[in-house]
Amino acid sequence: MPRLSDRALVLRSFQKYVRYRIELAIQRNVTRPNDPDYVEDALDQLALRQLIILESSRYFFQLVRYRRSESVEFDYEEAMSETSGSFNDEEFLRTFRVNKEQAGNLAMLLRETQQFEGIRTTQRPVIFQLLVFLYIVG
């Protein structure tokens, strides 16, 4: 018996589920033609849409490091402000392992070095690069 990939196994089981939902829909329509069940019909349509998505996607079980994250714009100015809704002082310290004042001082020192003198015009702001570094390396 040939070995099947995880994708093939999931696809096969979901196809069986969709076939089961279609059989139930046919039975519902035959036994009660004038009494539509909108919830069940919506579930049938959802299952069909999900099957189409699964059949068209190449990977189901990608590792987290290979997944594309949604483009999230990080508002570093808002994170550094005193009235930050995202980070209070305790959360900022826990996330970046420095307080806001120390992060601001480090960013000011880094801005004065040659590496951050605007080599590229598309370079991210120094505070953003510092916060990313502190988040990853800690």
C-alpha positions as CSV (number, residue, x, y, z in Angstrom):
1,M,0.0,0.0,0.0
2,P,1.5,3.4,-1.0
3,R,2.3,5.9,1.7
4,L,0.2,9.1,1.5
5,S,1.3,12.5,2.5
6,D,-0.5,14.5,5.2
7,R,-2.0,16.7,2.6
8,A,-3.4,13.7,0.7
9,L,-4.9,12.2,3.8
10,V,-6.5,15.5,4.8
11,L,-7.9,16.0,1.3
12,R,-9.3,12.5,1.2
13,S,-11.0,12.8,4.5
14,F,-12.4,16.3,3.7
15,Q,-13.7,15.0,0.4
16,K,-15.6,12.2,2.2
17,Y,-17.0,14.8,4.6
18,V,-18.2,17.0,1.7
19,R,-19.8,14.0,0.0
20,Y,-21.6,13.2,3.2
21,R,-22.9,16.8,3.5
22,I,-24.1,16.6,-0.2
23,E,-26.0,13.3,0.6
24,L,-27.6,14.9,3.6
25,A,-28.6,17.9,1.5
26,I,-30.2,15.7,-1.1
27,Q,-32.1,13.7,1.6
28,R,-33.3,17.0,3.2
29,N,-34.6,18.3,-0.1
30,V,-36.3,15.0,-1.0
31,T,-38.0,14.5,2.4
32,R,-38.8,18.1,3.2
33,P,-38.9,20.1,-0.1
34,N,-40.9,23.0,1.3
35,D,-39.0,23.3,4.5
36,P,-35.6,24.8,3.8
37,D,-33.0,24.5,6.5
38,Y,-30.9,27.6,6.0
39,V,-28.3,26.7,8.6
40,E,-27.6,23.3,7.1
41,D,-27.5,24.8,3.6
42,A,-25.0,27.4,4.8
43,L,-22.8,24.7,6.3
44,D,-22.9,22.8,3.0
45,Q,-21.8,25.8,1.1
46,L,-19.0,26.5,3.6
47,A,-17.8,22.9,3.3
48,L,-17.7,23.1,-0.5
49,R,-15.8,26.4,-0.4
50,Q,-13.3,25.0,2.1
51,L,-12.8,22.0,-0.2
52,I,-12.1,24.2,-3.2
53,I,-9.6,26.2,-1.1
54,L,-7.9,23.0,0.2
55,E,-7.6,21.5,-3.3
56,S,-6.1,24.7,-4.7
57,S,-3.6,25.2,-1.9
58,R,-0.2,23.5,-2.2
59,Y,0.7,23.3,1.5
60,F,-1.6,22.7,4.5
61,F,1.0,22.2,7.2
62,Q,3.8,24.7,6.6
63,L,6.2,25.3,9.4
64,V,5.8,28.6,11.1
65,R,9.1,29.9,9.9
66,Y,8.0,29.4,6.3
67,R,4.6,31.0,6.6
68,R,4.2,34.5,5.2
69,S,3.0,36.8,7.8
70,E,0.7,39.6,7.0
71,S,2.3,42.9,6.5
72,V,2.1,44.6,9.9
73,E,3.2,48.1,10.2
74,F,4.8,48.7,13.6
75,D,4.2,52.2,15.0
76,Y,7.4,52.7,16.8
77,E,6.6,56.3,17.7
78,E,3.4,55.1,19.4
79,A,5.2,52.3,21.2
80,M,7.8,54.8,22.6
81,S,5.3,57.4,23.6
82,E,4.3,57.8,27.3
83,T,0.6,57.4,26.5
84,S,1.1,54.3,24.5
85,G,-2.0,52.2,24.1
86,S,0.1,49.2,22.9
87,F,2.8,49.2,25.4
88,N,2.8,50.5,29.0
89,D,6.2,50.7,30.7
90,E,5.9,47.2,32.1
91,E,5.0,45.5,28.8
92,F,7.7,47.5,27.0
93,L,10.3,46.3,29.5
94,R,9.0,42.7,29.3
95,T,9.0,42.7,25.5
96,F,12.3,44.6,24.7
97,R,14.1,44.1,28.0
98,V,14.9,47.8,28.3
99,N,12.7,50.6,29.4
100,K,11.6,53.4,27.0
101,E,14.1,55.9,28.2
102,Q,17.1,53.5,27.7
103,A,15.8,52.6,24.3
104,G,15.6,56.2,23.3
105,N,19.1,56.9,24.6
106,L,20.4,53.8,22.7
107,A,18.7,55.0,19.5
108,M,20.2,58.5,19.9
109,L,23.7,57.0,20.2
110,L,23.2,54.7,17.2
111,R,22.0,57.6,15.1
112,E,25.3,59.3,15.6
113,T,27.4,56.3,14.3
114,Q,28.5,56.1,10.6
115,Q,26.5,52.9,9.9
116,F,23.2,54.9,10.4
117,E,24.1,58.0,8.4
118,G,21.5,57.3,5.7
119,I,23.4,54.9,3.4
120,R,20.1,54.0,1.8
121,T,17.1,56.2,1.5
122,T,14.8,53.2,2.2
123,Q,16.4,52.3,5.5
124,R,14.1,51.9,8.4
125,P,14.4,54.4,11.3
126,V,17.1,53.6,13.9
127,I,14.6,53.2,16.7
128,F,12.6,50.6,14.7
129,Q,15.8,48.6,13.9
130,L,16.8,48.8,17.6
131,L,13.4,47.6,18.8
132,V,13.4,44.7,16.3
133,F,16.9,43.7,17.4
134,L,16.0,43.9,21.1
135,Y,12.8,41.9,20.4
136,I,14.7,39.1,18.6
137,V,18.0,39.0,20.6
138,G,16.7,40.4,23.8
